[in-house]
Amino acid sequence: MSKHAGEQDMSSTTRTILKEDETLDSLACGNLHVLQKKQGYRYSLDAYLLAASVQEAPGTRVIDIGSGSGVVSILLAAVKGLRVTGVEIQDDMADMSRRSVELAGLQDRVEIECADIRQYRGVKFDVVVSNPPFRPVRTGRINPDPGRAVARHEISLDLEALLTCSYDLLNPGGRFYVVYPAWRLPDLISSMRSKRIEPKRLLFVHSTPSSSAEICLVSGLRDGGRELNVCRPLFVFTHEGMHTPEMQKVFQELELPKSH
């Protein structure tokens, strides 16, 4: 009986917050849902990998730069108990992610702000996380969809600005987590060091054991000493197309606590 009532409540809430150009999608790792645009940027596996890479104590204050649909912010708050401020420059994405936060009942742990991170001042955090745009404006075809264009190309935020802002936002000894294309790793490492965020951990992610690395997960320490730990690579799929045990573990780590 109570389950049926809960389903009715969810349906009523969904009808209230869901717009015509949006879908309500469940996350692969638990009873969480996010709103996404039917036509536009939609989250990918990168969001799961970034959220899983963050190893911080519950209650840690985190800023999610370029929070998009809010997937990473919601996972960090719901699964890991972190206090997250998501900063998103696109009005429609910020509004949509606020409604996802409300749907998840995480208003006490997640705050979404619509702002340009380059003008964001006055607050310090223990951790910065980001799944930033990665293509320089002069490379590749810019997507005609504004949301996808801003998510992929450095239109509103380039690598140098991301790291400058991250350093300024971090408390002394604060940690920086980023997911980035493997082909841009030299730029990332060089820029992190020039902005005094020392790379401390590097993980390459491959689609299969026989494929080249496509993305990397890097964490760094504000004003940290030079010592980089290169982890064993993560393979997402077996040659048979199944998730590897390592990838299954990532999803398991992002499941909601039993008491949620």
C-alpha positions as CSV (number, residue, x, y, z in Angstrom):
1,M,0.0,0.0,0.0
2,S,2.7,2.5,1.0
3,K,4.7,1.6,-2.1
4,H,1.7,2.3,-4.3
5,A,1.3,5.7,-2.6
6,G,4.9,6.5,-3.1
7,E,4.6,5.8,-6.8
8,Q,1.6,8.2,-7.0
9,D,3.6,10.9,-5.2
10,M,6.5,10.4,-7.6
11,S,4.2,10.6,-10.6
12,S,2.6,13.8,-9.3
13,T,6.0,15.4,-8.6
14,T,7.3,14.4,-12.0
15,R,4.4,15.9,-13.8
16,T,5.0,19.2,-11.9
17,I,8.7,19.5,-12.7
18,L,9.1,17.8,-16.1
19,K,9.0,20.2,-19.1
20,E,8.0,19.2,-22.6
21,D,11.5,19.2,-23.9
22,E,12.9,17.0,-21.1
23,T,13.1,13.4,-20.1
24,L,13.4,11.9,-16.6
25,D,16.2,9.3,-16.6
26,S,17.3,6.9,-13.9
27,L,20.9,6.6,-13.0
28,A,22.5,3.2,-13.5
29,C,23.6,2.9,-9.9
30,G,20.6,3.3,-7.7
31,N,17.1,4.8,-7.2
32,L,18.1,8.3,-8.4
33,H,16.7,10.2,-11.4
34,V,17.9,13.3,-13.3
35,L,16.2,15.5,-15.8
36,Q,17.8,15.8,-19.3
37,K,17.0,17.6,-22.5
38,K,15.5,15.4,-25.2
39,Q,17.6,17.2,-27.8
40,G,20.8,18.5,-26.3
41,Y,23.7,17.6,-24.0
42,R,23.1,14.3,-22.1
43,Y,25.4,12.9,-19.5
44,S,27.8,10.1,-20.3
45,L,29.9,7.5,-18.5
46,D,32.4,10.2,-17.7
47,A,30.0,11.5,-15.0
48,Y,30.0,8.1,-13.2
49,L,33.8,7.8,-13.4
50,L,34.4,11.3,-12.1
51,A,32.0,10.8,-9.1
52,A,33.5,7.5,-8.3
53,S,37.0,8.9,-8.3
54,V,36.2,11.4,-5.5
55,Q,37.4,10.0,-2.2
56,E,36.5,12.5,0.5
57,A,35.0,12.3,4.0
58,P,31.2,12.9,4.4
59,G,30.4,16.6,4.9
60,T,33.4,17.8,2.8
61,R,32.5,21.0,0.9
62,V,32.8,20.6,-2.9
63,I,32.3,22.8,-5.8
64,D,31.3,21.2,-9.1
65,I,32.5,23.5,-11.9
66,G,30.3,23.3,-15.0
67,S,27.8,21.1,-13.2
68,G,25.5,20.6,-16.3
69,S,22.5,18.4,-15.6
70,G,23.7,17.9,-12.0
71,V,24.6,14.2,-12.2
72,V,28.0,14.5,-10.5
73,S,26.7,16.9,-7.8
74,I,23.7,14.6,-7.1
75,L,25.9,11.4,-6.9
76,L,28.4,13.0,-4.6
77,A,25.7,14.3,-2.2
78,A,23.4,11.2,-2.3
79,V,26.1,8.5,-2.3
80,K,29.1,10.0,-0.6
81,G,27.4,12.5,1.8
82,L,29.3,15.5,0.5
83,R,28.0,19.1,0.5
84,V,28.1,20.3,-3.1
85,T,27.7,23.6,-4.8
86,G,27.2,23.2,-8.5
87,V,28.0,26.2,-10.7
88,E,26.6,26.2,-14.2
89,I,26.7,29.0,-16.7
90,Q,23.7,28.0,-18.8
91,D,20.4,29.2,-17.4
92,D,18.3,26.3,-18.6
93,M,20.7,23.7,-17.4
94,A,21.0,25.3,-14.0
95,D,17.2,25.4,-13.7
96,M,16.8,21.8,-14.8
97,S,19.5,20.5,-12.4
98,R,17.8,22.4,-9.5
99,R,14.6,20.5,-10.2
100,S,16.6,17.2,-10.3
101,V,18.0,18.1,-6.9
102,E,14.5,18.7,-5.6
103,L,13.3,15.4,-7.0
104,A,16.1,13.6,-5.2
105,G,15.3,15.4,-1.9
106,L,18.9,16.8,-1.7
107,Q,18.2,20.5,-1.2
108,D,20.0,20.4,2.1
109,R,23.2,19.0,0.5
110,V,23.2,20.4,-3.0
111,E,23.0,24.0,-4.2
112,I,23.0,24.9,-7.9
113,E,24.0,28.4,-8.9
114,C,23.8,29.9,-12.4
115,A,27.0,31.8,-12.7
116,D,30.2,32.3,-14.7
117,I,32.9,30.6,-12.6
118,R,35.4,33.2,-13.8
119,Q,33.4,35.8,-11.8
120,Y,32.6,33.5,-8.8
121,R,34.3,34.9,-5.8
122,G,34.3,35.0,-2.0
123,V,33.9,31.3,-1.1
124,K,36.4,28.6,-0.4
125,F,36.0,24.8,-0.8
126,D,37.9,21.7,0.2
127,V,37.4,20.1,-3.2
128,V,36.9,21.1,-6.8
129,V,35.4,18.6,-9.3
130,S,34.9,19.2,-13.0
131,N,34.0,17.5,-16.2
132,P,34.9,20.5,-18.3
133,P,34.7,21.4,-22.0
134,F,37.8,20.0,-23.6
135,R,38.1,21.0,-27.3
136,P,39.8,24.3,-28.1
137,V,37.5,26.5,-30.1
138,R,39.6,26.3,-33.3
139,T,39.6,22.5,-33.3
140,G,36.7,20.2,-34.5
141,R,33.2,21.1,-35.6
142,I,31.3,23.2,-33.1
143,N,27.9,21.5,-32.5
144,P,24.9,23.7,-33.6
145,D,23.1,22.8,-30.4
146,P,24.2,25.5,-27.8
147,G,24.2,23.1,-24.9
148,R,26.3,20.5,-26.6
149,A,28.7,23.2,-27.9
150,V,29.3,24.7,-24.5
151,A,29.8,21.2,-23.0
152,R,32.4,20.1,-25.5
153,H,34.2,23.3,-26.8
154,E,36.0,25.8,-24.7
155,I,33.6,28.5,-25.5
156,S,32.8,29.8,-22.0
157,L,35.7,28.2,-20.1
158,D,39.1,27.0,-21.3
159,L,41.7,24.9,-19.4
160,E,43.8,27.8,-18.1
161,A,40.7,29.6,-16.7
162,L,39.4,26.4,-15.1
163,L,42.7,25.8,-13.3
164,T,43.1,29.5,-12.3
165,C,39.6,29.5,-10.8
166,S,40.1,26.1,-9.1
167,Y,43.3,27.3,-7.4
168,D,41.5,30.4,-6.1
169,L,38.5,28.5,-4.9
170,L,40.4,25.8,-3.0
171,N,41.4,25.9,0.6
172,P,45.1,25.3,1.3
173,G,45.8,21.7,0.7
174,G,42.5,21.3,-1.2
175,R,42.0,18.7,-3.8
176,F,41.1,19.0,-7.5
177,Y,39.4,16.1,-9.5
178,V,38.9,16.2,-13.3
179,V,37.9,13.8,-16.1
180,Y,39.6,14.7,-19.4
181,P,40.4,13.3,-22.8
182,A,43.6,11.2,-22.8
183,W,44.9,13.0,-25.9
184,R,44.9,16.3,-23.9
185,L,46.8,14.9,-20.9
186,P,50.1,16.8,-21.7
187,D,48.1,20.1,-21.7
188,L,46.4,19.2,-18.5
189,I,49.5,18.2,-16.6
190,S,51.4,21.3,-17.8
191,S,48.6,23.6,-16.9
192,M,48.0,22.1,-13.5
193,R,51.6,22.6,-12.6
194,S,51.7,26.1,-13.9
195,K,48.7,27.0,-11.8
196,R,50.2,25.3,-8.7
197,I,47.8,22.3,-8.6
198,E,50.2,19.4,-8.5
199,P,49.0,16.2,-10.2
200,K,48.9,13.3,-7.6
201,R,46.9,10.5,-9.2
202,L,46.4,9.4,-12.8
203,L,44.0,6.7,-14.1
204,F,43.6,5.9,-17.8
205,V,40.2,4.6,-18.9
206,H,40.0,2.3,-22.0
207,S,36.9,1.0,-23.7
208,T,38.4,-2.5,-24.0
209,P,41.7,-4.2,-23.1
210,S,42.9,-3.8,-26.7
211,S,41.9,-0.2,-27.2
212,S,43.9,3.0,-26.6
213,A,43.0,5.1,-23.6
214,E,40.1,7.5,-24.3
215,I,39.9,9.5,-21.1
216,C,41.8,10.0,-18.0
217,L,40.9,10.8,-14.4
218,V,43.4,13.1,-12.6
219,S,43.4,14.4,-9.1
220,G,45.7,17.1,-7.8
221,L,46.6,19.0,-4.7
222,R,46.8,22.7,-4.2
223,D,50.5,23.6,-3.7
224,G,51.3,19.9,-3.3
225,G,54.7,18.2,-3.7
226,R,55.8,16.4,-6.8
227,E,54.8,12.8,-6.7
228,L,52.4,11.3,-9.3
229,N,50.8,7.9,-8.7
230,V,49.9,6.2,-12.0
231,C,47.1,3.7,-11.3
232,R,46.4,0.4,-13.1
233,P,44.2,1.2,-16.2
234,L,40.4,0.8,-16.0
235,F,38.8,-1.2,-18.9
236,V,35.1,-0.5,-19.3
237,F,34.1,-3.5,-21.4
238,T,35.4,-7.0,-22.0
239,H,36.0,-8.1,-25.6
240,E,32.5,-9.8,-25.4
241,G,30.9,-6.4,-24.7
242,M,30.1,-6.9,-21.0
243,H,31.1,-4.5,-18.3
244,T,34.4,-5.6,-16.7
245,P,34.5,-6.5,-13.0
246,E,36.3,-3.2,-12.4
247,M,33.5,-1.2,-14.1
248,Q,30.9,-3.2,-12.2
249,K,32.7,-2.1,-9.0
250,V,32.5,1.5,-10.0
251,F,28.7,1.2,-10.3
252,Q,28.5,-0.7,-7.0
253,E,30.5,2.1,-5.3
254,L,27.9,4.6,-6.5
255,E,24.9,2.7,-5.2
256,L,22.8,4.5,-2.6
257,P,23.5,3.6,1.1
258,K,20.9,1.2,2.5
259,S,19.6,3.8,4.8
260,H,18.8,6.3,2.0
